Amino acid sequence: MDWVTCAHSAGCTGIASRPTGLCLAHLGPEDSRAALAGLSPGRLLDLRGTTVTSTLLGMVLDATGGRPGRARLDRARFTGDVRLSGVTFCGDVSLDGARFDRLASFFGARFEGNVSLAGVRFGRELSFHGVTVRGHVSLDQAVMSRDALFSEADFGHGLSCERARFDGYATFDGAGLGDGGVFRGARFGRTLSFRKVRGHAWFEAAHFASDAYLSATGRLSAARARADGLLDVAVARCGVDLRGVEVTGPANVRLTDSQADLEGAVLHGPATVTGRGRSTLTSLRHVDAGDLVLHGLDLTTCRFAGLVHPSGVRVEDCTFAFTPRGVRLSLRWPMLRRLSRRRAPAGERTLHGSEHSGEHGSGSRGDGPDDTGAAPDGPAALYAGLRPGDQATDAGFAFATTEMRRRAGHGRWGR
């Protein structure tokens, strides 16, 4: 502690006032009245390390007219219910390491500056519903033992909850995140409702121990996150990063004019990715999913390299890239081949890279190395496993399967 502590006892960490050397909680009646008389709206409020009862908190708020200025409340302990409805904090507020034994309700409060709640422990319910903060809010490493309500709150310059712990139900529905919300390494013990949130949100390496509903108007990332229950993601006109995510239960991803990346995802339960408007899936590389449905997506740039269970992927009303048309000169017979257009996954040309090294033709040259890593029999399994829903794409994939197996049976200088 970087303050002189109360002389009442060795166990009291409250900041000492002059000239008594006691904290506000241990002042006598006359000294207490004098200390409270020194408070006024917009002035500094310093209760660091002090034990604050409901009665004392009410007296402090009355003395400041419900408009304290800069508030320093680090490591304070609030033993009764805290209700701050209608209170406006005119300066920055610091509550680092504070403890709330009972209800902590900031409902309807307003903060004109930044708010730091790093390492705070909330023993009961926390309500930030409808709170307006003009600055930035930090709840890094905070512990919320019961339900935490942040719905309809407005964080002007963002919210940070890195490595925070939400043991109860948590809701952020309708909140505005300003410069964005950071939840890296956070743990959600019960259902998380993160619907219709305005702004960007990052849940990298977060742990959802129960169901999680994520919906935001800005970029959303749950890369390397782990979900033990349902993971439901919905985004509009933005991107969603789900690389390396692991979901034990069902997974639903709904895109509206958006883009998603699932590279390296592990989906143990049934999963669905649906798109509306111009929605794109950019990568299914190394995805491990036994039951995955793709519907209404633009897959013209999607990479399928290393897809663990191609037969577990069903494709419905999706758009694939077209192979180039033209004439190709080959070192094997027949030396001159005419290419027709057909639907194929992106990167097919690089799947054929070894063959194209000795061939030239209109649009038939490979794009560069690709970690599909396998000889043509690997792509053949991919083509054979994928199940496109429309007849034209299915016919194109059937042709590609035969072609890949034919190439797998030849050496470079085959017959």
C-alpha positions as a printed NumPy array, in Angstrom:
array([[  0.   ,   0.   ,   0.   ],
       [  1.252,   3.42 ,  -0.927],
       [ -0.615,   5.339,   1.791],
       [ -0.364,   5.868,   5.531],
       [ -2.786,   3.452,   7.178],
       [ -5.161,   3.974,  10.06 ],
       [ -3.669,   4.009,  13.575],
       [ -6.741,   2.331,  15.063],
       [ -5.261,  -1.144,  14.679],
       [ -2.622,  -3.02 ,  12.755],
       [ -5.362,  -4.76 ,  10.765],
       [ -6.985,  -1.59 ,   9.438],
       [ -5.753,  -0.592,   6.006],
       [ -7.878,   2.565,   5.654],
       [ -6.044,   5.741,   4.689],
       [ -5.329,   7.914,   7.699],
       [ -6.734,  11.445,   7.873],
       [ -5.012,  14.388,   9.468],
       [ -4.523,  15.232,  12.244],
       [ -6.16 ,  12.222,  13.896],
       [ -4.259,   9.487,  12.067],
       [ -7.497,   7.51 ,  11.77 ],
       [ -9.499,   6.471,   8.709],
       [-13.023,   7.788,   8.143],
       [-14.528,   4.545,   9.46 ],
       [-12.826,   4.933,  12.86 ],
       [-13.227,   8.654,  13.493],
       [-15.251,   9.804,  16.469],
       [-18.557,  11.62 ,  15.941],
       [-17.101,  15.141,  15.964],
       [-14.068,  14.291,  13.806],
       [-16.315,  12.375,  11.413],
       [-18.615,  15.381,  10.975],
       [-15.611,  17.6  ,  10.334],
       [-14.185,  15.179,   7.753],
       [-17.525,  14.911,   5.949],
       [-17.887,  18.694,   5.976],
       [-14.608,  18.842,   4.049],
       [-16.167,  16.91 ,   1.184],
       [-17.971,  18.746,  -1.595],
       [-19.19 ,  18.108,  -5.154],
       [-16.387,  17.652,  -7.67 ],
       [-13.668,  17.347,  -5.011],
       [-11.309,  14.429,  -4.438],
       [-12.758,  11.459,  -2.55 ],
       [-10.074,   9.253,  -0.997],
       [-11.218,   6.136,   0.858],
       [ -8.382,   3.779,  -0.035],
       [ -8.322,   0.644,   2.09 ],
       [-11.288,   1.834,   4.168],
       [-14.093,  -0.427,   5.37 ],
       [-17.273,   1.248,   4.13 ],
       [-20.674,   0.354,   5.559],
       [-23.953,   1.23 ,   3.872],
       [-24.478,   4.023,   6.419],
       [-21.038,   5.523,   5.854],
       [-21.425,   5.339,   2.08 ],
       [-24.759,   7.182,   2.293],
       [-23.174,   9.918,   4.407],
       [-20.308,  10.322,   1.92 ],
       [-22.651,  10.56 ,  -1.06 ],
       [-24.809,  13.105,   0.737],
       [-21.727,  15.182,   1.57 ],
       [-20.65 ,  15.213,  -2.084],
       [-24.131,  15.946,  -3.377],
       [-24.015,  12.686,  -5.347],
       [-21.268,  14.194,  -7.538],
       [-17.844,  13.207,  -6.198],
       [-14.823,  14.17 ,  -8.253],
       [-11.757,  11.983,  -8.572],
       [-12.489,   8.882,  -6.46 ],
       [ -9.693,   6.74 ,  -5.022],
       [-11.214,   3.603,  -3.53 ],
       [ -8.463,   1.043,  -4.053],
       [ -8.684,  -1.958,  -1.712],
       [-11.745,  -0.546,   0.005],
       [-14.175,  -3.044,   1.469],
       [-17.909,  -2.479,   1.141],
       [-19.717,  -4.543,   3.768],
       [-23.309,  -3.588,   2.907],
       [-25.352,  -3.171,  -0.238],
       [-23.917,  -0.573,  -2.606],
       [-26.497,   1.356,  -4.621],
       [-25.23 ,   4.216,  -6.754],
       [-28.296,   5.023,  -8.868],
       [-28.217,   8.655,  -9.938],
       [-24.635,   9.244,  -8.779],
       [-22.263,  11.014, -11.181],
       [-18.509,  10.613, -10.752],
       [-16.948,  13.735, -12.223],
       [-13.402,  12.341, -12.462],
       [-11.525,   9.065, -12.797],
       [-12.519,   6.278, -10.411],
       [-10.099,   3.668,  -9.093],
       [-11.369,   0.599,  -7.232],
       [ -8.446,  -1.738,  -7.853],
       [ -8.427,  -4.659,  -5.433],
       [-11.652,  -3.549,  -3.725],
       [-14.11 ,  -6.019,  -2.262],
       [-17.908,  -5.943,  -2.335],
       [-19.397,  -8.342,   0.215],
       [-22.991,  -7.782,  -0.87 ],
       [-24.9  ,  -6.339,  -3.821],
       [-22.939,  -3.913,  -5.994],
       [-25.383,  -1.901,  -8.094],
       [-24.062,   0.859, -10.325],
       [-27.427,   0.94 , -12.127],
       [-28.044,   4.386, -13.612],
       [-24.697,   5.792, -12.45 ],
       [-22.59 ,   7.997, -14.717],
       [-18.8  ,   8.177, -14.949],
       [-17.234,  11.173, -16.673],
       [-13.726,   9.666, -16.696],
       [-12.058,   6.256, -16.653],
       [-13.017,   3.46 , -14.26 ],
       [-10.551,   0.863, -13.008],
       [-11.941,  -2.238, -11.272],
       [ -8.908,  -4.459, -11.773],
       [ -8.771,  -7.376,  -9.368],
       [-12.06 ,  -6.475,  -7.682],
       [-13.974,  -9.275,  -6.002],
       [-17.768,  -9.125,  -6.095],
       [-19.225, -11.505,  -3.52 ],
       [-22.81 , -11.093,  -4.694],
       [-24.598,  -9.708,  -7.763],
       [-23.067,  -6.969,  -9.874],
       [-25.199,  -4.59 , -11.933],
       [-23.765,  -2.224, -14.52 ],
       [-27.1  ,  -2.1  , -16.338],
       [-27.655,   1.205, -18.096],
       [-24.397,   2.712, -16.835],
       [-22.752,   5.418, -18.946],
       [-18.976,   5.722, -18.929],
       [-17.313,   8.375, -21.05 ],
       [-13.86 ,   6.872, -20.558],
       [-12.452,   3.324, -20.447],
       [-13.473,   0.578, -18.004],
       [-11.116,  -2.124, -16.763],
       [-12.285,  -5.299, -15.037],
       [ -9.06 ,  -7.206, -15.652],
       [ -8.714, -10.228, -13.337],
       [-11.901,  -9.279, -11.509],
       [-14.028, -12.031,  -9.945],
       [-17.813, -11.896, -10.217],
       [-19.121, -14.636,  -7.926],
       [-22.786, -14.204,  -8.867],
       [-24.729, -12.81 , -11.809],
       [-23.184,  -9.863, -13.666],
       [-25.432,  -7.517, -15.651],
       [-23.925,  -5.143, -18.226],
       [-26.911,  -4.853, -20.575],
       [-27.594,  -1.45 , -22.168],
       [-24.386,  -0.029, -20.674],
       [-22.399,   2.432, -22.759],
       [-18.594,   2.258, -22.533],
       [-17.341,   5.281, -24.432],
       [-13.724,   4.183, -24.805],
       [-14.081,   0.437, -24.417],
       [-14.162,  -2.329, -21.838],
       [-11.366,  -4.668, -20.774],
       [-12.072,  -7.944, -18.952],
       [ -8.841,  -9.839, -19.536],
       [ -8.609, -12.985, -17.38 ],
       [-11.765, -11.964, -15.541],
       [-13.962, -14.639, -13.968],
       [-17.727, -14.649, -14.362],
       [-19.031, -17.413, -12.1  ],
       [-22.709, -16.585, -12.575],
       [-24.94 , -15.657, -15.459],
       [-23.474, -12.773, -17.491],
       [-25.309, -10.51 , -19.919],
       [-24.077,  -7.697, -22.143],
       [-27.181,  -7.474, -24.351],
       [-27.483,  -4.14 , -26.117],
       [-24.28 ,  -2.734, -24.645],
       [-22.09 ,  -0.289, -26.551],
       [-18.373,  -1.069, -26.4  ],
       [-16.99 ,   2.127, -27.905],
       [-13.396,   1.306, -28.843],
       [-14.061,  -2.407, -28.29 ],
       [-14.364,  -5.066, -25.612],
       [-11.456,  -7.325, -24.643],
       [-12.193, -10.654, -22.912],
       [ -8.933, -12.509, -23.559],
       [ -8.523, -15.436, -21.202],
       [-11.805, -14.725, -19.42 ],
       [-13.835, -17.567, -17.935],
       [-17.629, -17.73 , -18.021],
       [-18.993, -20.315, -15.605],
       [-22.635, -20.065, -16.657],
       [-24.563, -18.818, -19.683],
       [-23.156, -15.773, -21.446],
       [-25.604, -13.575, -23.352],
       [-23.696, -11.187, -25.597],
       [-26.445, -10.241, -28.064],
       [-26.813,  -7.107, -30.219],
       [-23.656,  -5.607, -28.809],
       [-22.332,  -2.532, -30.594],
       [-18.621,  -2.554, -31.35 ],
       [-15.716,  -4.982, -31.701],
       [-15.16 ,  -7.83 , -29.239],
       [-12.208, -10.146, -28.644],
       [-12.668, -13.451, -26.78 ],
       [ -9.297, -15.019, -27.622],
       [ -8.494, -18.027, -25.403],
       [-11.682, -17.484, -23.387],
       [-13.393, -20.427, -21.705],
       [-17.161, -20.784, -21.948],
       [-18.106, -23.46 , -19.424],
       [-21.75 , -23.248, -20.446],
       [-23.741, -21.902, -23.398],
       [-22.496, -18.726, -25.072],
       [-24.46 , -16.443, -27.4  ],
       [-22.244, -13.946, -29.215],
       [-23.605, -11.256, -31.498],
       [-21.929,  -7.966, -32.355],
       [-22.004,  -5.288, -35.024],
       [-18.212,  -5.036, -35.105],
       [-15.444,  -7.552, -35.637],
       [-15.745, -10.574, -33.362],
       [-12.939, -12.937, -32.421],
       [-13.111, -16.161, -30.411],
       [ -9.828, -17.578, -31.677],
       [ -8.487, -20.44 , -29.518],
       [-11.536, -20.191, -27.267],
       [-13.074, -23.267, -25.653],
       [-16.798, -23.847, -25.338],
       [-18.134, -26.736, -23.262],
       [-21.759, -26.143, -24.271],
       [-23.517, -24.461, -27.161],
       [-21.645, -21.761, -29.075],
       [-23.969, -19.49 , -31.029],
       [-22.369, -16.704, -33.089],
       [-24.192, -14.127, -35.22 ],
       [-22.532, -11.178, -36.946],
       [-23.563,  -8.632, -39.564],
       [-21.357,  -6.684, -41.958],
       [-18.106,  -7.608, -40.251],
       [-15.637, -10.448, -39.783],
       [-15.525, -13.283, -37.257],
       [-12.335, -15.119, -36.3  ],
       [-12.926, -18.679, -35.027],
       [ -9.473, -20.082, -35.733],
       [ -8.537, -22.839, -33.338],
       [-11.839, -22.722, -31.445],
       [-12.887, -25.961, -29.705],
       [-16.598, -26.615, -29.134],
       [-17.88 , -29.621, -27.235],
       [-21.579, -28.993, -27.84 ],
       [-23.448, -27.701, -30.887],
       [-22.062, -24.74 , -32.822],
       [-24.08 , -22.278, -34.897],
       [-22.494, -19.478, -36.908],
       [-24.807, -17.074, -38.752],
       [-23.294, -14.529, -41.115],
       [-24.956, -11.568, -42.78 ],
       [-22.752,  -9.849, -45.358],
       [-19.82 , -11.04 , -43.266],
       [-16.677, -13.141, -43.425],
       [-15.605, -16.031, -41.183],
       [-12.414, -18.038, -40.688],
       [-12.589, -21.488, -39.023],
       [ -9.049, -22.665, -39.653],
       [ -7.987, -25.309, -37.137],
       [-11.37 , -25.426, -35.38 ],
       [-12.36 , -28.603, -33.514],
       [-16.128, -29.112, -33.507],
       [-17.163, -32.168, -31.505],
       [-20.909, -31.629, -31.826],
       [-23.131, -30.805, -34.802],
       [-22.162, -27.496, -36.397],
       [-23.809, -25.186, -38.91 ],
       [-22.441, -22.159, -40.749],
       [-25.072, -20.204, -42.672],
       [-24.746, -17.064, -44.734],
       [-27.065, -14.346, -45.948],
       [-26.222, -11.696, -48.511],
       [-22.546, -11.705, -49.464],
       [-21.164, -13.945, -46.731],
       [-17.81 , -15.638, -47.174],
       [-16.049, -18.526, -45.466],
       [-12.31 , -18.099, -46.009],
       [-10.805, -21.243, -44.506],
       [-11.644, -24.764, -43.356],
       [ -8.006, -25.812, -43.262],
       [ -7.302, -28.513, -40.656],
       [-10.867, -28.318, -39.324],
       [-11.897, -31.39 , -37.334],
       [-15.679, -31.69 , -37.604],
       [-17.705, -34.869, -37.994],
       [-21.015, -33.084, -38.666],
       [-20.705, -29.701, -40.365],
       [-23.32 , -28.052, -42.616],
       [-22.399, -25.093, -44.848],
       [-25.367, -23.18 , -46.259],
       [-25.629, -20.087, -48.449],
       [-21.921, -19.229, -48.345],
       [-19.429, -17.899, -50.847],
       [-16.652, -20.524, -50.866],
       [-14.741, -19.189, -53.87 ],
       [-11.721, -18.35 , -51.691],
       [-12.205, -20.991, -48.989],
       [ -9.249, -23.314, -48.362],
       [ -9.983, -26.953, -47.55 ],
       [ -6.424, -28.222, -47.044],
       [ -6.129, -30.794, -44.256],
       [ -9.876, -31.068, -43.591],
       [-10.009, -34.039, -41.215],
       [-13.473, -35.434, -42.078],
       [-14.502, -34.385, -45.599],
       [-17.398, -36.838, -45.528],
       [-18.8  , -35.026, -42.495],
       [-19.242, -31.759, -44.418],
       [-22.526, -31.063, -46.232],
       [-22.636, -28.145, -48.661],
       [-25.953, -26.474, -49.475],
       [-26.514, -23.551, -51.852],
       [-22.876, -22.483, -51.697],
       [-20.781, -20.836, -54.415],
       [-17.477, -22.358, -55.517],
       [-14.777, -21.   , -57.768],
       [-14.603, -22.044, -61.426],
       [-11.565, -23.732, -62.905],
       [ -9.979, -21.879, -65.85 ],
       [-10.816, -22.828, -69.414],
       [ -8.317, -23.02 , -72.29 ],
       [ -5.741, -25.377, -73.754],
       [ -2.988, -27.071, -71.757],
       [  0.286, -28.532, -73.004],
       [  1.418, -31.529, -70.965],
       [  4.475, -33.777, -70.885],
       [  2.242, -36.857, -70.643],
       [ -0.22 , -38.28 , -73.149],
       [ -2.334, -36.73 , -74.469],
       [  0.057, -33.795, -74.771],
       [ -2.629, -31.33 , -75.795],
       [ -5.687, -31.066, -73.526],
       [ -8.677, -28.771, -73.693],
       [ -9.897, -27.506, -70.324],
       [-13.592, -26.953, -69.592],
       [-14.934, -24.855, -66.738],
       [-16.319, -26.581, -63.688],
       [-16.834, -25.745, -60.035],
       [-13.949, -26.54 , -57.652],
       [-12.619, -25.489, -54.243],
       [-10.148, -22.634, -54.17 ],
       [ -6.567, -23.796, -54.42 ],
       [ -7.262, -26.75 , -56.726],
       [ -4.637, -25.437, -59.095],
       [ -2.063, -25.608, -56.349],
       [ -3.194, -29.154, -55.582],
       [ -1.937, -29.979, -59.067],
       [  1.281, -28.043, -58.636],
       [  3.579, -31.017, -59.208],
       [  1.958, -31.773, -62.549],
       [  1.767, -28.166, -63.648],
       [  5.51 , -27.753, -63.176],
       [  5.892, -29.4  , -66.581],
       [  2.789, -27.926, -68.207],
       [  1.752, -24.619, -69.636],
       [ -1.648, -23.409, -70.695],
       [ -4.19 , -20.692, -70.454],
       [ -4.878, -20.123, -66.747],
       [ -3.72 , -23.586, -65.708],
       [ -0.538, -22.78 , -63.857],
       [ -0.429, -23.224, -60.085],
       [ -0.709, -20.292, -57.676],
       [  2.161, -21.355, -55.435],
       [  2.76 , -23.796, -52.594],
       [ -0.158, -24.984, -50.549],
       [ -0.057, -27.139, -47.449],
       [ -2.625, -29.56 , -48.793],
       [  0.529, -31.576, -48.499],
       [ -0.708, -34.637, -50.121],
       [ -0.284, -36.281, -53.45 ],
       [ -3.418, -36.269, -55.627],
       [ -4.976, -39.092, -53.623],
       [ -5.391, -36.633, -50.705],
       [ -7.443, -34.155, -52.799],
       [ -9.347, -37.123, -54.23 ],
       [-10.561, -38.008, -50.739],
       [-11.545, -34.382, -50.219],
       [-13.564, -34.248, -53.437],
       [-15.182, -37.614, -52.787],
       [-16.094, -36.7  , -49.219],
       [-17.633, -33.28 , -49.779],
       [-21.34 , -33.41 , -50.55 ],
       [-22.473, -30.385, -52.573],
       [-26.194, -29.892, -52.697],
       [-26.582, -28.822, -56.337],
       [-26.208, -31.134, -59.31 ],
       [-23.682, -29.051, -61.255],
       [-21.233, -28.796, -58.365],
       [-21.705, -32.446, -57.496],
       [-20.881, -33.425, -61.095],
       [-17.785, -31.241, -61.068],
       [-16.574, -32.81 , -57.837],
       [-17.217, -36.315, -59.175],
       [-15.079, -35.523, -62.226],
       [-12.339, -34.078, -59.987],
       [-12.39 , -37.196, -57.813],
       [-11.764, -39.399, -60.855],
       [ -9.055, -37.055, -62.139],
       [ -7.252, -36.95 , -58.774],
       [ -7.318, -40.738, -58.463],
       [ -6.011, -41.061, -62.014],
       [ -3.097, -38.801, -61.178],
       [ -2.444, -40.641, -57.934],
       [ -1.837, -43.782, -60.008],
       [  0.841, -42.194, -62.192],
       [  4.367, -41.093, -61.668],
       [  5.451, -37.811, -63.204],
       [  6.309, -39.644, -66.438],
       [  3.202, -41.87 , -66.483],
       [  1.824, -43.611, -69.502]])
